[in-house]
Amino acid sequence: MKIERLLRSVLRAVSEKRAGKMRNLFKRCASLMVAAIIFVSSVLGVGAFGHTFGGGEALAAELDAATRTIKANEQGETVTLPVEDFLLGRKKFNVACATCHVAGITKTNPNVGLDTESLEGAFPARDNLAALVDYLHNPTTYDGLVEISELHPSTKSSDVYPKMRNLTEDDLEAISAHILVMPKIMGDKWGAGKTKSL
Ligand code: HEC
Protein backbone atom coordinates (compact mmCIF):
# COMPACT_ATOMS: atom_id res chain seq x y z
CA MET A 1 0.00 0.00 0.00
CA LYS A 2 2.69 2.42 0.97
CA ILE A 3 4.56 1.77 -2.24
CA GLU A 4 1.42 2.36 -4.28
CA ARG A 5 0.82 5.72 -2.57
CA LEU A 6 4.43 6.68 -3.12
CA LEU A 7 4.23 5.74 -6.78
CA ARG A 8 1.05 7.72 -7.21
CA SER A 9 2.53 10.87 -5.71
CA VAL A 10 5.63 10.53 -7.85
CA LEU A 11 3.44 10.20 -10.93
CA ARG A 12 1.42 13.25 -9.91
CA ALA A 13 4.56 15.27 -9.39
CA VAL A 14 5.89 14.28 -12.79
CA SER A 15 2.66 15.12 -14.61
CA GLU A 16 2.37 18.46 -12.81
CA LYS A 17 5.88 19.32 -13.81
CA ARG A 18 5.10 18.36 -17.38
CA ALA A 19 1.92 20.46 -17.35
CA GLY A 20 3.96 23.38 -16.05
CA LYS A 21 6.45 22.93 -18.86
CA MET A 22 3.68 22.72 -21.43
CA ARG A 23 2.16 25.89 -20.04
CA ASN A 24 5.46 27.71 -20.37
CA LEU A 25 5.94 26.43 -23.87
CA PHE A 26 2.42 27.51 -24.79
CA LYS A 27 3.00 30.98 -23.32
CA ARG A 28 6.19 31.33 -25.31
CA CYS A 29 4.42 30.19 -28.52
CA ALA A 30 1.53 32.56 -27.91
CA SER A 31 3.77 35.58 -27.53
CA LEU A 32 5.70 34.53 -30.65
CA MET A 33 2.40 34.24 -32.55
CA VAL A 34 1.29 37.71 -31.44
CA ALA A 35 4.64 39.16 -32.51
CA ALA A 36 4.32 37.40 -35.88
CA ILE A 37 0.79 38.69 -36.41
CA ILE A 38 1.83 42.25 -35.57
CA PHE A 39 4.78 41.99 -37.94
CA VAL A 40 2.80 40.51 -40.84
CA SER A 41 -0.08 42.95 -40.47
CA SER A 42 2.23 45.93 -40.34
CA VAL A 43 4.00 44.74 -43.48
CA LEU A 44 0.74 44.05 -45.32
CA GLY A 45 -0.91 47.04 -43.77
CA VAL A 46 -4.05 45.10 -42.87
CA GLY A 47 -5.67 44.24 -39.59
CA ALA A 48 -6.11 46.21 -36.43
CA PHE A 49 -2.39 46.97 -36.21
CA GLY A 50 -2.25 48.80 -39.53
CA HIS A 51 -2.54 52.18 -37.86
CA THR A 52 -0.25 51.69 -34.92
CA PHE A 53 2.57 50.30 -36.96
CA GLY A 54 2.17 52.72 -39.83
CA GLY A 55 1.88 50.00 -42.47
CA GLY A 56 0.54 51.69 -45.62
CA GLU A 57 -3.13 50.82 -45.17
CA ALA A 58 -4.46 53.72 -43.14
CA LEU A 59 -8.06 52.58 -43.54
CA ALA A 60 -7.49 49.17 -42.01
CA ALA A 61 -8.56 50.08 -38.50
CA GLU A 62 -11.91 51.40 -39.68
CA LEU A 63 -12.74 48.24 -41.56
CA ASP A 64 -14.68 46.41 -38.88
CA ALA A 65 -17.58 44.18 -39.92
CA ALA A 66 -20.19 46.90 -39.28
CA THR A 67 -18.40 49.26 -41.67
CA ARG A 68 -18.24 46.54 -44.30
CA THR A 69 -21.92 45.69 -43.99
CA ILE A 70 -23.87 47.29 -46.81
CA LYS A 71 -27.30 47.21 -48.39
CA ALA A 72 -27.43 44.39 -50.95
CA ASN A 73 -30.68 45.22 -52.73
CA GLU A 74 -33.74 47.43 -52.61
CA GLN A 75 -35.49 44.96 -50.31
CA GLY A 76 -32.95 46.05 -47.72
CA GLU A 77 -31.06 42.78 -47.32
CA THR A 78 -27.47 43.31 -46.22
CA VAL A 79 -24.14 41.73 -47.00
CA THR A 80 -20.79 41.96 -45.21
CA LEU A 81 -18.02 42.65 -47.65
CA PRO A 82 -14.76 40.73 -47.11
CA VAL A 83 -11.76 43.05 -46.59
CA GLU A 84 -10.10 41.69 -49.77
CA ASP A 85 -13.14 42.73 -51.80
CA PHE A 86 -13.01 46.22 -50.31
CA LEU A 87 -9.35 46.50 -51.33
CA LEU A 88 -10.15 45.12 -54.81
CA GLY A 89 -13.05 47.55 -55.21
CA ARG A 90 -10.95 50.50 -54.20
CA LYS A 91 -8.24 49.56 -56.69
CA LYS A 92 -10.68 49.09 -59.56
CA PHE A 93 -12.64 52.22 -58.64
CA ASN A 94 -9.43 54.26 -58.74
CA VAL A 95 -8.61 52.93 -62.20
CA ALA A 96 -12.04 53.06 -63.84
CA CYS A 97 -14.04 55.72 -62.00
CA ALA A 98 -11.86 58.12 -60.02
CA THR A 99 -11.03 60.38 -62.97
CA CYS A 100 -14.62 61.64 -62.76
CA HIS A 101 -15.64 60.51 -59.27
CA VAL A 102 -12.63 61.22 -57.05
CA ALA A 103 -13.71 61.05 -53.39
CA GLY A 104 -17.28 60.35 -54.46
CA ILE A 105 -17.97 63.59 -56.30
CA THR A 106 -19.03 63.83 -59.95
CA LYS A 107 -16.74 66.40 -61.53
CA THR A 108 -18.93 67.31 -64.49
CA ASN A 109 -22.25 67.10 -62.62
CA PRO A 110 -21.75 67.86 -58.93
CA ASN A 111 -25.47 67.40 -58.22
CA VAL A 112 -25.35 63.70 -59.10
CA GLY A 113 -22.58 62.55 -56.76
CA LEU A 114 -21.90 59.14 -55.25
CA ASP A 115 -22.86 60.26 -51.74
CA THR A 116 -25.65 58.35 -50.00
CA GLU A 117 -28.15 61.20 -50.29
CA SER A 118 -27.74 61.42 -54.09
CA LEU A 119 -27.88 57.65 -54.52
CA GLU A 120 -31.05 57.44 -52.42
CA GLY A 121 -32.72 60.20 -54.42
CA ALA A 122 -32.12 58.64 -57.84
CA PHE A 123 -34.78 56.67 -59.66
CA PRO A 124 -34.50 53.81 -59.18
CA ALA A 125 -32.61 54.39 -55.91
CA ARG A 126 -28.95 53.49 -56.41
CA ASP A 127 -28.14 53.14 -52.71
CA ASN A 128 -27.63 49.38 -52.81
CA LEU A 129 -25.28 46.85 -54.39
CA ALA A 130 -27.68 45.39 -56.96
CA ALA A 131 -28.82 48.82 -58.21
CA LEU A 132 -25.24 50.06 -58.56
CA VAL A 133 -24.13 46.97 -60.48
CA ASP A 134 -27.20 47.49 -62.67
CA TYR A 135 -26.11 51.10 -63.27
CA LEU A 136 -22.76 49.87 -64.56
CA HIS A 137 -24.53 47.67 -67.10
CA ASN A 138 -27.32 50.09 -67.79
CA PRO A 139 -26.69 53.68 -66.66
CA THR A 140 -29.67 56.04 -66.75
CA THR A 141 -30.32 59.71 -66.08
CA TYR A 142 -31.05 60.62 -62.46
CA ASP A 143 -34.80 60.32 -63.09
CA GLY A 144 -34.33 56.90 -64.67
CA LEU A 145 -36.02 57.97 -67.91
CA VAL A 146 -33.16 57.95 -70.39
CA GLU A 147 -30.42 55.39 -70.87
CA ILE A 148 -27.01 57.07 -71.00
CA SER A 149 -24.63 54.21 -71.77
CA GLU A 150 -23.15 56.30 -74.60
CA LEU A 151 -22.34 59.05 -72.10
CA HIS A 152 -21.44 57.02 -69.03
CA PRO A 153 -18.99 54.10 -68.74
CA SER A 154 -20.85 50.79 -68.78
CA THR A 155 -20.33 47.23 -69.93
CA LYS A 156 -22.48 48.13 -72.94
CA SER A 157 -20.21 50.98 -73.95
CA SER A 158 -16.80 49.42 -73.41
CA ASP A 159 -15.94 50.33 -77.01
CA VAL A 160 -16.09 54.01 -75.97
CA TYR A 161 -14.80 53.36 -72.42
CA PRO A 162 -12.03 50.76 -72.76
CA LYS A 163 -11.44 50.68 -68.99
CA MET A 164 -14.78 48.85 -68.69
CA ARG A 165 -13.54 46.04 -70.94
CA ASN A 166 -11.66 43.98 -68.40
CA LEU A 167 -14.04 44.38 -65.48
CA THR A 168 -15.65 41.10 -64.42
CA GLU A 169 -19.01 40.87 -62.63
CA ASP A 170 -17.04 40.43 -59.38
CA ASP A 171 -15.11 43.62 -60.13
CA LEU A 172 -18.35 45.53 -60.74
CA GLU A 173 -19.68 44.28 -57.42
CA ALA A 174 -16.50 45.21 -55.61
CA ILE A 175 -16.54 48.70 -57.18
CA SER A 176 -20.19 49.16 -56.21
CA ALA A 177 -19.53 47.94 -52.69
CA HIS A 178 -16.67 50.44 -52.46
CA ILE A 179 -19.10 53.27 -53.24
CA LEU A 180 -21.35 52.11 -50.39
CA VAL A 181 -18.58 51.60 -47.81
CA MET A 182 -16.72 54.88 -48.39
CA PRO A 183 -19.33 57.23 -46.86
CA LYS A 184 -19.18 55.09 -43.73
CA ILE A 185 -15.44 55.74 -43.52
CA MET A 186 -15.24 59.33 -44.80
CA GLY A 187 -18.65 60.59 -43.64
CA ASP A 188 -19.73 63.80 -45.37
CA LYS A 189 -16.35 64.17 -47.06
CA TRP A 190 -17.35 61.40 -49.51
CA GLY A 191 -19.16 63.20 -52.34
CA ALA A 192 -18.76 66.59 -50.71
CA GLY A 193 -18.62 68.33 -54.09
CA LYS A 194 -22.40 68.31 -54.19
CA THR A 195 -24.21 71.61 -53.88
CA LYS A 196 -26.16 70.65 -50.77
CA SER A 197 -28.43 73.71 -50.89
CA LEU A 198 -30.05 72.73 -54.19
C1 HEC B 1 -16.09 60.25 -67.87
C2 HEC B 1 -16.51 60.56 -66.53
C3 HEC B 1 -17.08 59.43 -65.70
C4 HEC B 1 -16.51 58.21 -65.42
C5 HEC B 1 -15.16 57.66 -65.88
C6 HEC B 1 -17.43 57.52 -64.54
N1 HEC B 1 -18.52 58.29 -64.31
FE1 HEC B 1 -20.11 57.83 -63.12
N2 HEC B 1 -21.01 59.58 -63.60
C7 HEC B 1 -20.49 60.55 -64.43
C8 HEC B 1 -21.47 61.58 -64.64
C9 HEC B 1 -21.31 62.83 -65.48
C10 HEC B 1 -22.62 61.21 -63.90
C11 HEC B 1 -23.95 61.92 -63.81
C12 HEC B 1 -24.83 61.34 -64.88
C13 HEC B 1 -26.17 62.04 -64.95
O1 HEC B 1 -26.22 63.10 -65.55
O2 HEC B 1 -27.15 61.49 -64.39
C14 HEC B 1 -22.29 59.95 -63.25
C15 HEC B 1 -23.14 59.25 -62.42
C16 HEC B 1 -22.85 58.08 -61.79
C17 HEC B 1 -23.74 57.39 -60.89
C18 HEC B 1 -25.13 57.80 -60.47
C19 HEC B 1 -25.04 58.56 -59.17
C20 HEC B 1 -26.37 58.94 -58.57
O3 HEC B 1 -26.35 59.70 -57.56
O4 HEC B 1 -27.41 58.52 -59.06
C21 HEC B 1 -23.07 56.27 -60.48
C22 HEC B 1 -23.59 55.22 -59.53
C23 HEC B 1 -21.77 56.28 -61.13
N3 HEC B 1 -21.69 57.38 -61.92
C24 HEC B 1 -20.83 55.29 -60.94
C25 HEC B 1 -19.64 55.24 -61.66
C26 HEC B 1 -18.69 54.16 -61.54
C27 HEC B 1 -18.81 52.99 -60.58
C28 HEC B 1 -17.69 54.41 -62.42
C29 HEC B 1 -16.50 53.54 -62.73
C30 HEC B 1 -16.77 52.22 -63.25
C31 HEC B 1 -18.01 55.65 -63.08
N4 HEC B 1 -19.19 56.11 -62.60
C32 HEC B 1 -17.20 56.25 -64.03
C33 HEC B 1 -19.24 60.53 -65.01
C34 HEC B 1 -18.36 59.47 -65.00
py3Dmol code that shows the C-alpha trace and the ligand (Angstrom):
import py3Dmol

protein = """\
ATOM      1  CA  MET A   1       0.000   0.000   0.000  1.00  0.00           C
ATOM      2  CA  LYS A   2       2.692   2.423   0.974  1.00  0.00           C
ATOM      3  CA  ILE A   3       4.563   1.773  -2.239  1.00  0.00           C
ATOM      4  CA  GLU A   4       1.419   2.364  -4.277  1.00  0.00           C
ATOM      5  CA  ARG A   5       0.820   5.716  -2.568  1.00  0.00           C
ATOM      6  CA  LEU A   6       4.427   6.683  -3.122  1.00  0.00           C
ATOM      7  CA  LEU A   7       4.234   5.735  -6.785  1.00  0.00           C
ATOM      8  CA  ARG A   8       1.051   7.722  -7.212  1.00  0.00           C
ATOM      9  CA  SER A   9       2.531  10.867  -5.706  1.00  0.00           C
ATOM     10  CA  VAL A  10       5.631  10.533  -7.845  1.00  0.00           C
ATOM     11  CA  LEU A  11       3.442  10.200 -10.934  1.00  0.00           C
ATOM     12  CA  ARG A  12       1.416  13.252  -9.908  1.00  0.00           C
ATOM     13  CA  ALA A  13       4.564  15.270  -9.386  1.00  0.00           C
ATOM     14  CA  VAL A  14       5.892  14.276 -12.793  1.00  0.00           C
ATOM     15  CA  SER A  15       2.664  15.125 -14.606  1.00  0.00           C
ATOM     16  CA  GLU A  16       2.369  18.461 -12.806  1.00  0.00           C
ATOM     17  CA  LYS A  17       5.878  19.322 -13.815  1.00  0.00           C
ATOM     18  CA  ARG A  18       5.103  18.360 -17.378  1.00  0.00           C
ATOM     19  CA  ALA A  19       1.922  20.456 -17.352  1.00  0.00           C
ATOM     20  CA  GLY A  20       3.960  23.385 -16.049  1.00  0.00           C
ATOM     21  CA  LYS A  21       6.453  22.929 -18.856  1.00  0.00           C
ATOM     22  CA  MET A  22       3.682  22.715 -21.430  1.00  0.00           C
ATOM     23  CA  ARG A  23       2.155  25.894 -20.044  1.00  0.00           C
ATOM     24  CA  ASN A  24       5.462  27.708 -20.365  1.00  0.00           C
ATOM     25  CA  LEU A  25       5.941  26.427 -23.868  1.00  0.00           C
ATOM     26  CA  PHE A  26       2.421  27.511 -24.788  1.00  0.00           C
ATOM     27  CA  LYS A  27       2.996  30.978 -23.325  1.00  0.00           C
ATOM     28  CA  ARG A  28       6.186  31.327 -25.312  1.00  0.00           C
ATOM     29  CA  CYS A  29       4.424  30.187 -28.516  1.00  0.00           C
ATOM     30  CA  ALA A  30       1.534  32.559 -27.907  1.00  0.00           C
ATOM     31  CA  SER A  31       3.772  35.585 -27.535  1.00  0.00           C
ATOM     32  CA  LEU A  32       5.700  34.532 -30.646  1.00  0.00           C
ATOM     33  CA  MET A  33       2.399  34.243 -32.551  1.00  0.00           C
ATOM     34  CA  VAL A  34       1.293  37.711 -31.436  1.00  0.00           C
ATOM     35  CA  ALA A  35       4.641  39.162 -32.508  1.00  0.00           C
ATOM     36  CA  ALA A  36       4.323  37.399 -35.878  1.00  0.00           C
ATOM     37  CA  ILE A  37       0.792  38.693 -36.409  1.00  0.00           C
ATOM     38  CA  ILE A  38       1.830  42.254 -35.574  1.00  0.00           C
ATOM     39  CA  PHE A  39       4.777  41.988 -37.936  1.00  0.00           C
ATOM     40  CA  VAL A  40       2.800  40.509 -40.843  1.00  0.00           C
ATOM     41  CA  SER A  41      -0.081  42.947 -40.467  1.00  0.00           C
ATOM     42  CA  SER A  42       2.230  45.927 -40.335  1.00  0.00           C
ATOM     43  CA  VAL A  43       3.998  44.742 -43.483  1.00  0.00           C
ATOM     44  CA  LEU A  44       0.736  44.049 -45.324  1.00  0.00           C
ATOM     45  CA  GLY A  45      -0.915  47.037 -43.771  1.00  0.00           C
ATOM     46  CA  VAL A  46      -4.053  45.103 -42.867  1.00  0.00           C
ATOM     47  CA  GLY A  47      -5.672  44.244 -39.591  1.00  0.00           C
ATOM     48  CA  ALA A  48      -6.108  46.211 -36.426  1.00  0.00           C
ATOM     49  CA  PHE A  49      -2.388  46.972 -36.208  1.00  0.00           C
ATOM     50  CA  GLY A  50      -2.254  48.799 -39.528  1.00  0.00           C
ATOM     51  CA  HIS A  51      -2.544  52.184 -37.859  1.00  0.00           C
ATOM     52  CA  THR A  52      -0.254  51.685 -34.915  1.00  0.00           C
ATOM     53  CA  PHE A  53       2.566  50.301 -36.964  1.00  0.00           C
ATOM     54  CA  GLY A  54       2.165  52.717 -39.828  1.00  0.00           C
ATOM     55  CA  GLY A  55       1.881  50.003 -42.474  1.00  0.00           C
ATOM     56  CA  GLY A  56       0.542  51.686 -45.621  1.00  0.00           C
ATOM     57  CA  GLU A  57      -3.125  50.822 -45.174  1.00  0.00           C
ATOM     58  CA  ALA A  58      -4.459  53.715 -43.144  1.00  0.00           C
ATOM     59  CA  LEU A  59      -8.059  52.584 -43.541  1.00  0.00           C
ATOM     60  CA  ALA A  60      -7.494  49.171 -42.015  1.00  0.00           C
ATOM     61  CA  ALA A  61      -8.558  50.082 -38.501  1.00  0.00           C
ATOM     62  CA  GLU A  62     -11.914  51.398 -39.680  1.00  0.00           C
ATOM     63  CA  LEU A  63     -12.740  48.237 -41.561  1.00  0.00           C
ATOM     64  CA  ASP A  64     -14.684  46.412 -38.882  1.00  0.00           C
ATOM     65  CA  ALA A  65     -17.577  44.184 -39.919  1.00  0.00           C
ATOM     66  CA  ALA A  66     -20.189  46.895 -39.284  1.00  0.00           C
ATOM     67  CA  THR A  67     -18.400  49.263 -41.665  1.00  0.00           C
ATOM     68  CA  ARG A  68     -18.242  46.542 -44.297  1.00  0.00           C
ATOM     69  CA  THR A  69     -21.924  45.686 -43.989  1.00  0.00           C
ATOM     70  CA  ILE A  70     -23.872  47.288 -46.808  1.00  0.00           C
ATOM     71  CA  LYS A  71     -27.302  47.206 -48.388  1.00  0.00           C
ATOM     72  CA  ALA A  72     -27.432  44.392 -50.949  1.00  0.00           C
ATOM     73  CA  ASN A  73     -30.680  45.216 -52.728  1.00  0.00           C
ATOM     74  CA  GLU A  74     -33.745  47.432 -52.613  1.00  0.00           C
ATOM     75  CA  GLN A  75     -35.488  44.957 -50.310  1.00  0.00           C
ATOM     76  CA  GLY A  76     -32.953  46.055 -47.715  1.00  0.00           C
ATOM     77  CA  GLU A  77     -31.057  42.785 -47.321  1.00  0.00           C
ATOM     78  CA  THR A  78     -27.473  43.314 -46.224  1.00  0.00           C
ATOM     79  CA  VAL A  79     -24.142  41.732 -47.004  1.00  0.00           C
ATOM     80  CA  THR A  80     -20.790  41.957 -45.205  1.00  0.00           C
ATOM     81  CA  LEU A  81     -18.023  42.655 -47.654  1.00  0.00           C
ATOM     82  CA  PRO A  82     -14.759  40.735 -47.111  1.00  0.00           C
ATOM     83  CA  VAL A  83     -11.756  43.055 -46.585  1.00  0.00           C
ATOM     84  CA  GLU A  84     -10.096  41.693 -49.771  1.00  0.00           C
ATOM     85  CA  ASP A  85     -13.135  42.733 -51.803  1.00  0.00           C
ATOM     86  CA  PHE A  86     -13.005  46.215 -50.305  1.00  0.00           C
ATOM     87  CA  LEU A  87      -9.354  46.504 -51.332  1.00  0.00           C
ATOM     88  CA  LEU A  88     -10.147  45.121 -54.805  1.00  0.00           C
ATOM     89  CA  GLY A  89     -13.052  47.555 -55.206  1.00  0.00           C
ATOM     90  CA  ARG A  90     -10.950  50.504 -54.202  1.00  0.00           C
ATOM     91  CA  LYS A  91      -8.240  49.563 -56.689  1.00  0.00           C
ATOM     92  CA  LYS A  92     -10.675  49.085 -59.560  1.00  0.00           C
ATOM     93  CA  PHE A  93     -12.638  52.220 -58.642  1.00  0.00           C
ATOM     94  CA  ASN A  94      -9.431  54.258 -58.735  1.00  0.00           C
ATOM     95  CA  VAL A  95      -8.614  52.925 -62.196  1.00  0.00           C
ATOM     96  CA  ALA A  96     -12.043  53.060 -63.843  1.00  0.00           C
ATOM     97  CA  CYS A  97     -14.035  55.721 -62.001  1.00  0.00           C
ATOM     98  CA  ALA A  98     -11.858  58.120 -60.020  1.00  0.00           C
ATOM     99  CA  THR A  99     -11.028  60.385 -62.967  1.00  0.00           C
ATOM    100  CA  CYS A 100     -14.618  61.639 -62.765  1.00  0.00           C
ATOM    101  CA  HIS A 101     -15.636  60.510 -59.273  1.00  0.00           C
ATOM    102  CA  VAL A 102     -12.631  61.217 -57.049  1.00  0.00           C
ATOM    103  CA  ALA A 103     -13.706  61.051 -53.387  1.00  0.00           C
ATOM    104  CA  GLY A 104     -17.281  60.350 -54.462  1.00  0.00           C
ATOM    105  CA  ILE A 105     -17.968  63.593 -56.299  1.00  0.00           C
ATOM    106  CA  THR A 106     -19.030  63.831 -59.949  1.00  0.00           C
ATOM    107  CA  LYS A 107     -16.739  66.400 -61.527  1.00  0.00           C
ATOM    108  CA  THR A 108     -18.931  67.310 -64.490  1.00  0.00           C
ATOM    109  CA  ASN A 109     -22.249  67.097 -62.624  1.00  0.00           C
ATOM    110  CA  PRO A 110     -21.753  67.861 -58.928  1.00  0.00           C
ATOM    111  CA  ASN A 111     -25.469  67.398 -58.219  1.00  0.00           C
ATOM    112  CA  VAL A 112     -25.346  63.704 -59.101  1.00  0.00           C
ATOM    113  CA  GLY A 113     -22.584  62.546 -56.761  1.00  0.00           C
ATOM    114  CA  LEU A 114     -21.898  59.144 -55.251  1.00  0.00           C
ATOM    115  CA  ASP A 115     -22.861  60.256 -51.736  1.00  0.00           C
ATOM    116  CA  THR A 116     -25.645  58.354 -49.996  1.00  0.00           C
ATOM    117  CA  GLU A 117     -28.145  61.196 -50.292  1.00  0.00           C
ATOM    118  CA  SER A 118     -27.738  61.418 -54.087  1.00  0.00           C
ATOM    119  CA  LEU A 119     -27.880  57.649 -54.518  1.00  0.00           C
ATOM    120  CA  GLU A 120     -31.051  57.442 -52.421  1.00  0.00           C
ATOM    121  CA  GLY A 121     -32.716  60.199 -54.425  1.00  0.00           C
ATOM    122  CA  ALA A 122     -32.116  58.636 -57.837  1.00  0.00           C
ATOM    123  CA  PHE A 123     -34.780  56.667 -59.657  1.00  0.00           C
ATOM    124  CA  PRO A 124     -34.502  53.808 -59.183  1.00  0.00           C
ATOM    125  CA  ALA A 125     -32.613  54.394 -55.907  1.00  0.00           C
ATOM    126  CA  ARG A 126     -28.946  53.495 -56.413  1.00  0.00           C
ATOM    127  CA  ASP A 127     -28.143  53.139 -52.709  1.00  0.00           C
ATOM    128  CA  ASN A 128     -27.626  49.375 -52.809  1.00  0.00           C
ATOM    129  CA  LEU A 129     -25.279  46.849 -54.386  1.00  0.00           C
ATOM    130  CA  ALA A 130     -27.683  45.392 -56.962  1.00  0.00           C
ATOM    131  CA  ALA A 131     -28.822  48.816 -58.213  1.00  0.00           C
ATOM    132  CA  LEU A 132     -25.235  50.058 -58.562  1.00  0.00           C
ATOM    133  CA  VAL A 133     -24.131  46.969 -60.482  1.00  0.00           C
ATOM    134  CA  ASP A 134     -27.200  47.491 -62.675  1.00  0.00           C
ATOM    135  CA  TYR A 135     -26.107  51.101 -63.273  1.00  0.00           C
ATOM    136  CA  LEU A 136     -22.757  49.866 -64.558  1.00  0.00           C
ATOM    137  CA  HIS A 137     -24.533  47.668 -67.103  1.00  0.00           C
ATOM    138  CA  ASN A 138     -27.318  50.095 -67.794  1.00  0.00           C
ATOM    139  CA  PRO A 139     -26.688  53.677 -66.662  1.00  0.00           C
ATOM    140  CA  THR A 140     -29.670  56.037 -66.751  1.00  0.00           C
ATOM    141  CA  THR A 141     -30.320  59.707 -66.082  1.00  0.00           C
ATOM    142  CA  TYR A 142     -31.055  60.623 -62.461  1.00  0.00           C
ATOM    143  CA  ASP A 143     -34.804  60.318 -63.087  1.00  0.00           C
ATOM    144  CA  GLY A 144     -34.334  56.896 -64.673  1.00  0.00           C
ATOM    145  CA  LEU A 145     -36.025  57.971 -67.915  1.00  0.00           C
ATOM    146  CA  VAL A 146     -33.158  57.954 -70.394  1.00  0.00           C
ATOM    147  CA  GLU A 147     -30.421  55.387 -70.865  1.00  0.00           C
ATOM    148  CA  ILE A 148     -27.014  57.073 -70.999  1.00  0.00           C
ATOM    149  CA  SER A 149     -24.634  54.212 -71.770  1.00  0.00           C
ATOM    150  CA  GLU A 150     -23.152  56.300 -74.601  1.00  0.00           C
ATOM    151  CA  LEU A 151     -22.343  59.055 -72.099  1.00  0.00           C
ATOM    152  CA  HIS A 152     -21.442  57.018 -69.026  1.00  0.00           C
ATOM    153  CA  PRO A 153     -18.995  54.102 -68.739  1.00  0.00           C
ATOM    154  CA  SER A 154     -20.853  50.789 -68.782  1.00  0.00           C
ATOM    155  CA  THR A 155     -20.333  47.229 -69.932  1.00  0.00           C
ATOM    156  CA  LYS A 156     -22.476  48.133 -72.943  1.00  0.00           C
ATOM    157  CA  SER A 157     -20.213  50.978 -73.950  1.00  0.00           C
ATOM    158  CA  SER A 158     -16.802  49.416 -73.412  1.00  0.00           C
ATOM    159  CA  ASP A 159     -15.945  50.334 -77.013  1.00  0.00           C
ATOM    160  CA  VAL A 160     -16.091  54.011 -75.968  1.00  0.00           C
ATOM    161  CA  TYR A 161     -14.803  53.364 -72.419  1.00  0.00           C
ATOM    162  CA  PRO A 162     -12.029  50.759 -72.760  1.00  0.00           C
ATOM    163  CA  LYS A 163     -11.442  50.676 -68.985  1.00  0.00           C
ATOM    164  CA  MET A 164     -14.775  48.845 -68.694  1.00  0.00           C
ATOM    165  CA  ARG A 165     -13.542  46.042 -70.938  1.00  0.00           C
ATOM    166  CA  ASN A 166     -11.663  43.976 -68.398  1.00  0.00           C
ATOM    167  CA  LEU A 167     -14.035  44.375 -65.481  1.00  0.00           C
ATOM    168  CA  THR A 168     -15.653  41.096 -64.416  1.00  0.00           C
ATOM    169  CA  GLU A 169     -19.013  40.870 -62.633  1.00  0.00           C
ATOM    170  CA  ASP A 170     -17.038  40.432 -59.383  1.00  0.00           C
ATOM    171  CA  ASP A 171     -15.107  43.625 -60.134  1.00  0.00           C
ATOM    172  CA  LEU A 172     -18.349  45.533 -60.745  1.00  0.00           C
ATOM    173  CA  GLU A 173     -19.685  44.279 -57.418  1.00  0.00           C
ATOM    174  CA  ALA A 174     -16.497  45.215 -55.605  1.00  0.00           C
ATOM    175  CA  ILE A 175     -16.536  48.704 -57.176  1.00  0.00           C
ATOM    176  CA  SER A 176     -20.191  49.159 -56.213  1.00  0.00           C
ATOM    177  CA  ALA A 177     -19.529  47.944 -52.685  1.00  0.00           C
ATOM    178  CA  HIS A 178     -16.670  50.437 -52.458  1.00  0.00           C
ATOM    179  CA  ILE A 179     -19.097  53.270 -53.241  1.00  0.00           C
ATOM    180  CA  LEU A 180     -21.346  52.109 -50.393  1.00  0.00           C
ATOM    181  CA  VAL A 181     -18.582  51.598 -47.812  1.00  0.00           C
ATOM    182  CA  MET A 182     -16.718  54.882 -48.388  1.00  0.00           C
ATOM    183  CA  PRO A 183     -19.331  57.229 -46.857  1.00  0.00           C
ATOM    184  CA  LYS A 184     -19.179  55.092 -43.726  1.00  0.00           C
ATOM    185  CA  ILE A 185     -15.443  55.742 -43.524  1.00  0.00           C
ATOM    186  CA  MET A 186     -15.239  59.327 -44.802  1.00  0.00           C
ATOM    187  CA  GLY A 187     -18.648  60.589 -43.643  1.00  0.00           C
ATOM    188  CA  ASP A 188     -19.731  63.797 -45.373  1.00  0.00           C
ATOM    189  CA  LYS A 189     -16.347  64.165 -47.063  1.00  0.00           C
ATOM    190  CA  TRP A 190     -17.347  61.403 -49.511  1.00  0.00           C
ATOM    191  CA  GLY A 191     -19.161  63.199 -52.339  1.00  0.00           C
ATOM    192  CA  ALA A 192     -18.758  66.585 -50.705  1.00  0.00           C
ATOM    193  CA  GLY A 193     -18.621  68.332 -54.088  1.00  0.00           C
ATOM    194  CA  LYS A 194     -22.396  68.307 -54.189  1.00  0.00           C
ATOM    195  CA  THR A 195     -24.208  71.611 -53.876  1.00  0.00           C
ATOM    196  CA  LYS A 196     -26.164  70.650 -50.770  1.00  0.00           C
ATOM    197  CA  SER A 197     -28.432  73.709 -50.895  1.00  0.00           C
ATOM    198  CA  LEU A 198     -30.050  72.732 -54.187  1.00  0.00           C
TER     199      LEU A 198
END
"""
ligand_1 = """\
43
HEC
C -16.090 60.250 -67.871
C -16.512 60.560 -66.531
C -17.081 59.425 -65.702
C -16.506 58.206 -65.422
C -15.155 57.664 -65.878
C -17.427 57.523 -64.537
N -18.522 58.294 -64.305
Fe -20.111 57.827 -63.119
N -21.012 59.577 -63.595
C -20.494 60.550 -64.433
C -21.473 61.583 -64.641
C -21.315 62.832 -65.485
C -22.621 61.208 -63.897
C -23.955 61.923 -63.807
C -24.832 61.337 -64.880
C -26.168 62.035 -64.946
O -26.221 63.099 -65.551
O -27.148 61.489 -64.393
C -22.286 59.947 -63.248
C -23.145 59.245 -62.422
C -22.847 58.083 -61.786
C -23.737 57.387 -60.892
C -25.127 57.802 -60.470
C -25.036 58.562 -59.169
C -26.368 58.939 -58.573
O -26.350 59.695 -57.557
O -27.409 58.517 -59.057
C -23.071 56.273 -60.477
C -23.586 55.220 -59.530
C -21.775 56.275 -61.134
N -21.686 57.382 -61.916
C -20.828 55.289 -60.943
C -19.641 55.236 -61.659
C -18.692 54.164 -61.541
C -18.814 52.995 -60.575
C -17.688 54.408 -62.418
C -16.497 53.544 -62.731
C -16.770 52.219 -63.246
C -18.008 55.654 -63.084
N -19.193 56.114 -62.598
C -17.202 56.251 -64.029
C -19.242 60.531 -65.008
C -18.355 59.474 -65.000
"""
view = py3Dmol.view(width=600, height=400)
view.addModel(protein, "pdb")
view.setStyle({"model": 0}, {"cartoon": {"style": "trace"}})
view.addModel(ligand_1, "xyz")
view.setStyle({"model": 1}, {"stick": {}})
view.zoomTo()
view.show()
